[in-house]
Amino acid sequence: MILTTNSEIPDRVISQIKEVSEYAGACDDWVTIKKEIMNGCPSHLRKLFSRRHPITKEQVTSEFDRYVIELYEEFSGISLKIRTLDERRKLKN
């Protein structure tokens, strides 16, 4: 388990971050990477991640998310972008 100033990232999440960083290529979208990391985690660990805002459906990052983003950058060298829902929709087109 990696200890951060105010949070702990469980070993299982760390191993998922490493695994995803190996196959995600140049993807820099936080939501896409977050989904991939969460897919490999059991439900009791998925609840550590933030959820979308219930009305706007925008991502609201938590402190835990920010630590995961930092750790992903350490492993992959890629700085993840937190895009709005509209920005993500435009990327799909």
N, CA, C and O atoms as a printed pandas DataFrame, in Angstrom:
     atom_number atom_name residue_name chain_id  residue_number  x_coord  y_coord  z_coord
0              1         N          MET        A               1    0.842   -1.173    0.000
1              2        CA          MET        A               1    0.000    0.000    0.000
2              3         C          MET        A               1    0.888    1.237    0.000
3              4         O          MET        A               1    1.817    1.335    0.801
4              5         N          ILE        A               2    0.610    2.171   -0.883
5              6        CA          ILE        A               2    1.368    3.418   -0.935
6              7         C          ILE        A               2    0.679    4.436   -0.040
7              8         O          ILE        A               2   -0.522    4.673   -0.161
8              9         N          LEU        A               3    1.437    5.025    0.843
9             10        CA          LEU        A               3    0.889    6.052    1.720
10            11         C          LEU        A               3    1.140    7.418    1.114
11            12         O          LEU        A               3    2.258    7.731    0.705
12            13         N          THR        A               4    0.114    8.215    1.060
13            14        CA          THR        A               4    0.239    9.583    0.592
14            15         C          THR        A               4   -0.058   10.483    1.779
15            16         O          THR        A               4   -0.293   10.001    2.886
16            17         N          THR        A               5   -0.049   11.773    1.553
17            18        CA          THR        A               5   -0.227   12.668    2.696
18            19         C          THR        A               5   -1.562   12.466    3.394
19            20         O          THR        A               5   -1.617   12.493    4.623
20            21         N          ASN        A               6   -2.635   12.265    2.644
21            22        CA          ASN        A               6   -3.946   12.133    3.278
22            23         C          ASN        A               6   -4.710   10.896    2.836
23            24         O          ASN        A               6   -5.889   10.753    3.162
24            25         N          SER        A               7   -4.069   10.008    2.108
25            26        CA          SER        A               7   -4.803    8.891    1.542
26            27         C          SER        A               7   -3.899    7.678    1.410
27            28         O          SER        A               7   -2.673    7.791    1.420
28            29         N          GLU        A               8   -4.518    6.529    1.288
29            30        CA          GLU        A               8   -3.790    5.303    1.044
30            31         C          GLU        A               8   -4.322    4.698   -0.237
31            32         O          GLU        A               8   -5.535    4.638   -0.440
32            33         N          ILE        A               9   -3.432    4.250   -1.100
33            34        CA          ILE        A               9   -3.837    3.570   -2.319
34            35         C          ILE        A               9   -3.551    2.092   -2.113
35            36         O          ILE        A               9   -2.392    1.701   -1.975
36            37         N          PRO        A              10   -4.593    1.261   -2.090
37            38        CA          PRO        A              10   -4.395   -0.174   -1.861
38            39         C          PRO        A              10   -3.517   -0.811   -2.943
39            40         O          PRO        A              10   -3.495   -0.361   -4.089
40            41         N          ASP        A              11   -2.798   -1.866   -2.556
41            42        CA          ASP        A              11   -1.900   -2.562   -3.472
42            43         C          ASP        A              11   -2.611   -3.048   -4.731
43            44         O          ASP        A              11   -2.041   -2.995   -5.821
44            45         N          ARG        A              12   -3.834   -3.517   -4.595
45            46        CA          ARG        A              12   -4.588   -4.017   -5.752
46            47         C          ARG        A              12   -4.820   -2.906   -6.770
47            48         O          ARG        A              12   -4.723   -3.142   -7.975
48            49         N          VAL        A              13   -5.123   -1.705   -6.301
49            50        CA          VAL        A              13   -5.324   -0.562   -7.192
50            51         C          VAL        A              13   -3.993   -0.192   -7.850
51            52         O          VAL        A              13   -3.955    0.127   -9.038
52            53         N          ILE        A              14   -2.916   -0.234   -7.090
53            54        CA          ILE        A              14   -1.594    0.077   -7.639
54            55         C          ILE        A              14   -1.245   -0.901   -8.758
55            56         O          ILE        A              14   -0.737   -0.496   -9.803
56            57         N          SER        A              15   -1.518   -2.187   -8.538
57            58        CA          SER        A              15   -1.203   -3.166   -9.586
58            59         C          SER        A              15   -2.059   -2.930  -10.825
59            60         O          SER        A              15   -1.589   -3.145  -11.942
60            61         N          GLN        A              16   -3.292   -2.499  -10.654
61            62        CA          GLN        A              16   -4.146   -2.180  -11.803
62            63         C          GLN        A              16   -3.628   -0.949  -12.542
63            64         O          GLN        A              16   -3.643   -0.909  -13.772
64            65         N          ILE        A              17   -3.173    0.049  -11.799
65            66        CA          ILE        A              17   -2.613    1.257  -12.423
66            67         C          ILE        A              17   -1.411    0.862  -13.283
67            68         O          ILE        A              17   -1.281    1.313  -14.420
68            69         N          LYS        A              18   -0.535    0.018  -12.734
69            70        CA          LYS        A              18    0.639   -0.431  -13.484
70            71         C          LYS        A              18    0.221   -1.180  -14.743
71            72         O          LYS        A              18    0.754   -0.932  -15.825
72            73         N          GLU        A              19   -0.729   -2.093  -14.602
73            74        CA          GLU        A              19   -1.180   -2.896  -15.738
74            75         C          GLU        A              19   -1.778   -2.020  -16.840
75            76         O          GLU        A              19   -1.441   -2.172  -18.014
76            77         N          VAL        A              20   -2.659   -1.111  -16.456
77            78        CA          VAL        A              20   -3.294   -0.236  -17.440
78            79         C          VAL        A              20   -2.254    0.662  -18.104
79            80         O          VAL        A              20   -2.336    0.917  -19.305
80            81         N          SER        A              21   -1.284    1.139  -17.340
81            82        CA          SER        A              21   -0.262    2.019  -17.917
82            83         C          SER        A              21    0.572    1.298  -18.971
83            84         O          SER        A              21    1.163    1.938  -19.841
84            85         N          GLU        A              22    0.624   -0.032  -18.896
85            86        CA          GLU        A              22    1.399   -0.812  -19.865
86            87         C          GLU        A              22    0.685   -0.979  -21.204
87            88         O          GLU        A              22    1.342   -1.108  -22.237
88            89         N          TYR        A              23   -0.654   -0.978  -21.204
89            90        CA          TYR        A              23   -1.357   -1.206  -22.464
90            91         C          TYR        A              23   -2.166   -0.025  -22.978
91            92         O          TYR        A              23   -2.664   -0.079  -24.102
92            93         N          ALA        A              24   -2.313    1.032  -22.202
93            94        CA          ALA        A              24   -3.185    2.146  -22.598
94            95         C          ALA        A              24   -2.573    3.049  -23.661
95            96         O          ALA        A              24   -3.261    3.899  -24.226
96            97         N          GLY        A              25   -1.305    2.874  -23.930
97            98        CA          GLY        A              25   -0.662    3.681  -24.969
98            99         C          GLY        A              25   -0.648    5.151  -24.613
99           100         O          GLY        A              25   -0.344    5.520  -23.478
100          101         N          ALA        A              26   -0.976    5.992  -25.581
101          102        CA          ALA        A              26   -0.900    7.442  -25.403
102          103         C          ALA        A              26   -2.197    8.046  -24.877
103          104         O          ALA        A              26   -2.337    9.268  -24.843
104          105         N          CYS        A              27   -3.133    7.219  -24.471
105          106        CA          CYS        A              27   -4.414    7.734  -23.956
106          107         C          CYS        A              27   -4.151    8.650  -22.763
107          108         O          CYS        A              27   -3.454    8.272  -21.822
108          109         N          ASP        A              28   -4.716    9.859  -22.811
109          110        CA          ASP        A              28   -4.517   10.809  -21.718
110          111         C          ASP        A              28   -5.838   11.231  -21.072
111          112         O          ASP        A              28   -5.891   12.224  -20.346
112          113         N          ASP        A              29   -6.897   10.476  -21.339
113          114        CA          ASP        A              29   -8.213   10.815  -20.811
114          115         C          ASP        A              29   -8.445   10.126  -19.468
115          116         O          ASP        A              29   -8.437    8.897  -19.389
116          117         N          TRP        A              30   -8.649   10.909  -18.422
117          118        CA          TRP        A              30   -8.822   10.377  -17.076
118          119         C          TRP        A              30   -9.991    9.403  -17.001
119          120         O          TRP        A              30   -9.857    8.345  -16.386
120          121         N          VAL        A              31  -11.122    9.721  -17.600
121          122        CA          VAL        A              31  -12.302    8.863  -17.487
122          123         C          VAL        A              31  -12.032    7.491  -18.114
123          124         O          VAL        A              31  -12.412    6.467  -17.547
124          125         N          THR        A              32  -11.392    7.468  -19.259
125          126        CA          THR        A              32  -11.081    6.208  -19.927
126          127         C          THR        A              32  -10.137    5.363  -19.078
127          128         O          THR        A              32  -10.363    4.166  -18.901
128          129         N          ILE        A              33   -9.092    5.976  -18.560
129          130        CA          ILE        A              33   -8.117    5.257  -17.728
130          131         C          ILE        A              33   -8.768    4.806  -16.422
131          132         O          ILE        A              33   -8.534    3.688  -15.960
132          133         N          LYS        A              34   -9.569    5.661  -15.840
133          134        CA          LYS        A              34  -10.257    5.315  -14.590
134          135         C          LYS        A              34  -11.137    4.080  -14.794
135          136         O          LYS        A              34  -11.139    3.180  -13.954
136          137         N          LYS        A              35  -11.878    4.028  -15.893
137          138        CA          LYS        A              35  -12.740    2.872  -16.174
138          139         C          LYS        A              35  -11.912    1.599  -16.292
139          140         O          LYS        A              35  -12.297    0.548  -15.778
140          141         N          GLU        A              36  -10.774    1.698  -16.973
141          142        CA          GLU        A              36   -9.911    0.525  -17.132
142          143         C          GLU        A              36   -9.353    0.055  -15.790
143          144         O          GLU        A              36   -9.295   -1.145  -15.525
144          145         N          ILE        A              37   -8.947    0.989  -14.956
145          146        CA          ILE        A              37   -8.422    0.631  -13.630
146          147         C          ILE        A              37   -9.529   -0.010  -12.803
147          148         O          ILE        A              37   -9.312   -1.033  -12.154
148          149         N          MET        A              38  -10.702    0.587  -12.827
149          150        CA          MET        A              38  -11.814    0.085  -12.023
150          151         C          MET        A              38  -12.302   -1.283  -12.489
151          152         O          MET        A              38  -12.765   -2.082  -11.675
152          153         N          ASN        A              39  -12.206   -1.561  -13.783
153          154        CA          ASN        A              39  -12.651   -2.863  -14.302
154          155         C          ASN        A              39  -11.898   -4.024  -13.667
155          156         O          ASN        A              39  -12.443   -5.120  -13.540
156          157         N          GLY        A              40  -10.664   -3.794  -13.272
157          158        CA          GLY        A              40   -9.862   -4.850  -12.668
158          159         C          GLY        A              40   -9.890   -4.869  -11.154
159          160         O          GLY        A              40   -9.166   -5.646  -10.531
160          161         N          CYS        A              41  -10.713   -4.027  -10.554
161          162        CA          CYS        A              41  -10.776   -3.940   -9.100
162          163         C          CYS        A              41  -12.090   -4.505   -8.576
163          164         O          CYS        A              41  -13.130   -4.333   -9.212
164          165         N          PRO        A              42  -12.059   -5.171   -7.436
165          166        CA          PRO        A              42  -13.302   -5.631   -6.821
166          167         C          PRO        A              42  -14.133   -4.443   -6.327
167          168         O          PRO        A              42  -13.617   -3.339   -6.158
168          169         N          SER        A              43  -15.409   -4.686   -6.103
169          170        CA          SER        A              43  -16.335   -3.594   -5.768
170          171         C          SER        A              43  -15.932   -2.809   -4.528
171          172         O          SER        A              43  -16.140   -1.597   -4.471
172          173         N          HIS        A              44  -15.362   -3.480   -3.540
173          174        CA          HIS        A              44  -14.991   -2.744   -2.326
174          175         C          HIS        A              44  -13.877   -1.724   -2.591
175          176         O          HIS        A              44  -13.695   -0.791   -1.809
176          177         N          LEU        A              45  -13.129   -1.896   -3.691
177          178        CA          LEU        A              45  -12.108   -0.909   -4.051
178          179         C          LEU        A              45  -12.647    0.114   -5.053
179          180         O          LEU        A              45  -12.200    1.261   -5.066
180          181         N          ARG        A              46  -13.591   -0.290   -5.880
181          182        CA          ARG        A              46  -14.173    0.651   -6.851
182          183         C          ARG        A              46  -14.869    1.806   -6.144
183          184         O          ARG        A              46  -14.927    2.915   -6.676
184          185         N          LYS        A              47  -15.390    1.558   -4.962
185          186        CA          LYS        A              47  -16.099    2.622   -4.251
186          187         C          LYS        A              47  -15.162    3.737   -3.769
187          188         O          LYS        A              47  -15.631    4.802   -3.369
188          189         N          LEU        A              48  -13.853    3.504   -3.804
189          190        CA          LEU        A              48  -12.901    4.543   -3.420
190          191         C          LEU        A              48  -12.843    5.678   -4.444
191          192         O          LEU        A              48  -12.502    6.814   -4.114
192          193         N          PHE        A              49  -13.185    5.347   -5.697
193          194        CA          PHE        A              49  -13.137    6.336   -6.770
194          195         C          PHE        A              49  -14.371    7.226   -6.727
195          196         O          PHE        A              49  -15.417    6.832   -6.210
196          197         N          SER        A              50  -14.239    8.428   -7.273
197          198        CA          SER        A              50  -15.355    9.364   -7.291
198          199         C          SER        A              50  -16.412    8.915   -8.301
199          200         O          SER        A              50  -16.168    8.059   -9.152
200          201         N          ARG        A              51  -17.573    9.513   -8.178
201          202        CA          ARG        A              51  -18.669    9.252   -9.107
202          203         C          ARG        A              51  -19.004   10.530   -9.848
203          204         O          ARG        A              51  -18.541   11.615   -9.500
204          205         N          ARG        A              52  -19.822   10.376  -10.881
205          206        CA          ARG        A              52  -20.274   11.558  -11.616
206          207         C          ARG        A              52  -21.270   12.354  -10.776
207          208         O          ARG        A              52  -21.950   11.806   -9.908
208          209         N          HIS        A              53  -21.342   13.649  -11.050
209          210        CA          HIS        A              53  -22.340   14.492  -10.407
210          211         C          HIS        A              53  -23.711   14.003  -10.879
211          212         O          HIS        A              53  -23.902   13.798  -12.078
212          213         N          PRO        A              54  -24.668   13.813   -9.969
213          214        CA          PRO        A              54  -25.952   13.209  -10.357
214          215         C          PRO        A              54  -26.778   14.028  -11.350
215          216         O          PRO        A              54  -27.579   13.465  -12.097
216          217         N          ILE        A              55  -26.597   15.322  -11.365
217          218        CA          ILE        A              55  -27.399   16.162  -12.267
218          219         C          ILE        A              55  -26.634   16.505  -13.537
219          220         O          ILE        A              55  -27.148   16.319  -14.640
220          221         N          THR        A              56  -25.415   17.004  -13.391
221          222        CA          THR        A              56  -24.651   17.453  -14.561
222          223         C          THR        A              56  -23.944   16.309  -15.275
223          224         O          THR        A              56  -23.563   16.448  -16.437
224          225         N          LYS        A              57  -23.764   15.173  -14.590
225          226        CA          LYS        A              57  -23.039   14.009  -15.106
226          227         C          LYS        A              57  -21.556   14.284  -15.336
227          228         O          LYS        A              57  -20.875   13.487  -15.980
228          229         N          GLU        A              58  -21.052   15.391  -14.823
229          230        CA          GLU        A              58  -19.632   15.723  -14.928
230          231         C          GLU        A              58  -18.845   14.938  -13.884
231          232         O          GLU        A              58  -19.366   14.589  -12.824
232          233         N          GLN        A              59  -17.579   14.666  -14.203
233          234        CA          GLN        A              59  -16.697   14.009  -13.248
234          235         C          GLN        A              59  -16.315   15.001  -12.155
235          236         O          GLN        A              59  -15.933   16.135  -12.443
236          237         N          VAL        A              60  -16.418   14.581  -10.935
237          238        CA          VAL        A              60  -15.976   15.390   -9.796
238          239         C          VAL        A              60  -14.872   14.585   -9.122
239          240         O          VAL        A              60  -15.141   13.613   -8.415
240          241         N          THR        A              61  -13.637   14.993   -9.344
241          242        CA          THR        A              61  -12.523   14.199   -8.827
242          243         C          THR        A              61  -12.369   14.356   -7.319
243          244         O          THR        A              61  -12.545   15.436   -6.755
244          245         N          SER        A              62  -12.040   13.253   -6.706
245          246        CA          SER        A              62  -11.795   13.239   -5.266
246          247         C          SER        A              62  -10.290   13.309   -5.024
247          248         O          SER        A              62   -9.495   13.273   -5.963
248          249         N          GLU        A              63   -9.922   13.407   -3.786
249          250        CA          GLU        A              63   -8.503   13.404   -3.431
250          251         C          GLU        A              63   -7.872   12.065   -3.834
251          252         O          GLU        A              63   -6.741   12.026   -4.318
252          253         N          PHE        A              64   -8.607   10.981   -3.630
253          254        CA          PHE        A              64   -8.113    9.660   -4.017
254          255         C          PHE        A              64   -7.841    9.621   -5.525
255          256         O          PHE        A              64   -6.803    9.118   -5.956
256          257         N          ASP        A              65   -8.779   10.154   -6.327
257          258        CA          ASP        A              65   -8.593   10.212   -7.787
258          259         C          ASP        A              65   -7.310   10.962   -8.144
259          260         O          ASP        A              65   -6.540   10.524   -8.999
260          261         N          ARG        A              66   -7.095   12.077   -7.490
261          262        CA          ARG        A              66   -5.904   12.878   -7.802
262          263         C          ARG        A              66   -4.614   12.113   -7.493
263          264         O          ARG        A              66   -3.635   12.224   -8.230
264          265         N          TYR        A              67   -4.613   11.334   -6.400
265          266        CA          TYR        A              67   -3.443   10.511   -6.089
266          267         C          TYR        A              67   -3.243    9.430   -7.144
267          268         O          TYR        A              67   -2.110    9.143   -7.528
268          269         N          VAL        A              68   -4.331    8.830   -7.614
269          270        CA          VAL        A              68   -4.242    7.813   -8.667
270          271         C          VAL        A              68   -3.704    8.437   -9.948
271          272         O          VAL        A              68   -2.866    7.838  -10.623
272          273         N          ILE        A              69   -4.175    9.634  -10.291
273          274        CA          ILE        A              69   -3.693   10.339  -11.485
274          275         C          ILE        A              69   -2.188   10.592  -11.384
275          276         O          ILE        A              69   -1.456   10.383  -12.352
276          277         N          GLU        A              70   -1.732   11.038  -10.222
277          278        CA          GLU        A              70   -0.298   11.283  -10.015
278          279         C          GLU        A              70    0.507    9.992  -10.154
279          280         O          GLU        A              70    1.563    9.977  -10.787
280          281         N          LEU        A              71    0.008    8.921   -9.565
281          282        CA          LEU        A              71    0.707    7.647   -9.624
282          283         C          LEU        A              71    0.736    7.115  -11.056
283          284         O          LEU        A              71    1.747    6.561  -11.488
284          285         N          TYR        A              72   -0.356    7.276  -11.791
285          286        CA          TYR        A              72   -0.396    6.850  -13.196
286          287         C          TYR        A              72    0.671    7.591  -13.995
287          288         O          TYR        A              72    1.350    6.998  -14.832
288          289         N          GLU        A              73    0.816    8.887  -13.734
289          290        CA          GLU        A              73    1.840    9.663  -14.446
290          291         C          GLU        A              73    3.243    9.156  -14.105
291          292         O          GLU        A              73    4.110    9.107  -14.976
292          293         N          GLU        A              74    3.471    8.781  -12.847
293          294        CA          GLU        A              74    4.777    8.234  -12.462
294          295         C          GLU        A              74    5.088    6.962  -13.237
295          296         O          GLU        A              74    6.216    6.770  -13.691
296          297         N          PHE        A              75    4.087    6.086  -13.391
297          298        CA          PHE        A              75    4.291    4.816  -14.075
298          299         C          PHE        A              75    4.389    4.971  -15.584
299          300         O          PHE        A              75    5.203    4.304  -16.223
300          301         N          SER        A              76    3.570    5.843  -16.160
301          302        CA          SER        A              76    3.454    5.907  -17.624
302          303         C          SER        A              76    4.163    7.100  -18.256
303          304         O          SER        A              76    4.522    7.061  -19.433
304          305         N          GLY        A              77    4.364    8.155  -17.478
305          306        CA          GLY        A              77    4.917    9.388  -18.039
306          307         C          GLY        A              77    3.865   10.232  -18.734
307          308         O          GLY        A              77    4.188   11.262  -19.327
308          309         N          ILE        A              78    2.600    9.807  -18.667
309          310        CA          ILE        A              78    1.511   10.524  -19.328
310          311         C          ILE        A              78    0.691   11.270  -18.285
311          312         O          ILE        A              78    0.230   10.691  -17.301
312          313         N          SER        A              79    0.520   12.568  -18.519
313          314        CA          SER        A              79   -0.293   13.400  -17.637
314          315         C          SER        A              79   -1.749   13.287  -18.086
315          316         O          SER        A              79   -2.090   13.661  -19.208
316          317         N          LEU        A              80   -2.602   12.769  -17.206
317          318        CA          LEU        A              80   -4.007   12.576  -17.565
318          319         C          LEU        A              80   -4.776   13.887  -17.518
319          320         O          LEU        A              80   -4.547   14.721  -16.642
320          321         N          LYS        A              81   -5.679   14.061  -18.458
321          322        CA          LYS        A              81   -6.516   15.256  -18.560
322          323         C          LYS        A              81   -7.906   14.941  -18.018
323          324         O          LYS        A              81   -8.482   13.896  -18.320
324          325         N          ILE        A              82   -8.427   15.849  -17.225
325          326        CA          ILE        A              82   -9.793   15.713  -16.726
326          327         C          ILE        A              82  -10.664   16.590  -17.620
327          328         O          ILE        A              82  -10.711   17.811  -17.472
328          329         N          ARG        A              83  -11.346   15.937  -18.542
329          330        CA          ARG        A              83  -12.144   16.656  -19.533
330          331         C          ARG        A              83  -13.604   16.731  -19.109
331          332         O          ARG        A              83  -14.096   15.885  -18.362
332          333         N          THR        A              84  -14.284   17.758  -19.599
333          334        CA          THR        A              84  -15.719   17.874  -19.350
334          335         C          THR        A              84  -16.454   16.842  -20.196
335          336         O          THR        A              84  -15.883   16.262  -21.120
336          337         N          LEU        A              85  -17.698   16.623  -19.879
337          338        CA          LEU        A              85  -18.523   15.684  -20.637
338          339         C          LEU        A              85  -18.605   16.110  -22.102
339          340         O          LEU        A              85  -18.523   15.272  -23.000
340          341         N          ASP        A              86  -18.763   17.395  -22.339
341          342        CA          ASP        A              86  -18.838   17.906  -23.707
342          343         C          ASP        A              86  -17.526   17.659  -24.464
343          344         O          ASP        A              86  -17.540   17.263  -25.629
344          345         N          GLU        A              87  -16.412   17.893  -23.798
345          346        CA          GLU        A              87  -15.104   17.643  -24.433
346          347         C          GLU        A              87  -14.943   16.164  -24.782
347          348         O          GLU        A              87  -14.416   15.835  -25.845
348          349         N          ARG        A              88  -15.391   15.268  -23.895
349          350        CA          ARG        A              88  -15.273   13.836  -24.166
350          351         C          ARG        A              88  -16.171   13.420  -25.322
351          352         O          ARG        A              88  -15.799   12.563  -26.124
352          353         N          ARG        A              89  -17.343   14.018  -25.410
353          354        CA          ARG        A              89  -18.250   13.710  -26.530
354          355         C          ARG        A              89  -17.646   14.155  -27.848
355          356         O          ARG        A              89  -17.776   13.453  -28.851
356          357         N          LYS        A              90  -16.990   15.303  -27.870
357          358        CA          LYS        A              90  -16.360   15.802  -29.097
358          359         C          LYS        A              90  -15.211   14.892  -29.526
359          360         O          LYS        A              90  -14.979   14.720  -30.723
360          361         N          LEU        A              91  -14.496   14.312  -28.576
361          362        CA          LEU        A              91  -13.404   13.406  -28.904
362          363         C          LEU        A              91  -13.898   12.148  -29.600
363          364         O          LEU        A              91  -13.197   11.586  -30.441
364          365         N          LYS        A              92  -15.097   11.706  -29.258
365          366        CA          LYS        A              92  -15.648   10.493  -29.853
366          367         C          LYS        A              92  -16.031   10.691  -31.315
367          368         O          LYS        A              92  -16.072    9.730  -32.084
368          369         N          ASN        A              93  -16.311   11.929  -31.699
369          370        CA          ASN        A              93  -16.741   12.191  -33.086
370          371         C          ASN        A              93  -15.603   12.314  -34.027
371          372         O          ASN        A              93  -15.810   12.532  -35.220
